[in-house]
Amino acid sequence: MDKQYRLAVIILLIPLITLTASTLTYFLGYKPEINTVGTPIEPKIETKNTNLINEDGAKFEFMPGKFYFVYFDNFEDEELSEKKYEIARSSKITLRREGHRLLRMVIYKNKDTFNDASALRSRYPGVIFLYDENDVFSKNISDRLRDPYISKSMFIVDSFALLIWEFQKELTFNDIFEEVKEIL
């Protein structure tokens, strides 16, 4: 009977000690070090009231619950554009089960560049192609970050339609992919 009592006390104390220790470390400010290749955007940038137009001329709205991998393309360098589109397509294939939560999107500066890129767009059917009418979305970003058409960065929009992460153009797909898996 005495051995069973001791075992019961141990079984009850272990979760209590673990819970107490984790709560104390949280409230005392311990944060594990995170190695990131991208740059978190603080404060996050809202994507509401943007003027993104799709191929049919309809206004695009971000869907709640979905993440978006966004690239702003001014279509000056077709080879770079194709490389970025390939990263977007590869993310869908590589993420497997989580791939349905991440939609890939390319935003052009205006309708003319949108139309100029029609041949390239036709080779990437799983990517959402839009143009930024009146430059509203890029101006929202340019207020706090470099102009996305100049920086050639890729961005993550979270499930609450907030711009949360930036990946510089020098990063490879492998660098970006590992971080995107963590974010999702």
Buried (B, 14 or more C-beta within 10 A) or exposed (E): EEEEEEEEEEEEEEEEEEEEEEEEEEEEEEEEEEEEBBEEBEEBBEBEEBBBBEEEEEEBEBEEEBBBBBBBBBBEEEEEBEEBBEBBBBBBEBBEEBBEEBBBBBBBBBEEBBEBBEEBBEEBEEBBBBBBBEBEBBEBBBEEBEBBBEBBBBBBBBBEBBBBBBBBEEBEBEBBBEBBEEBB
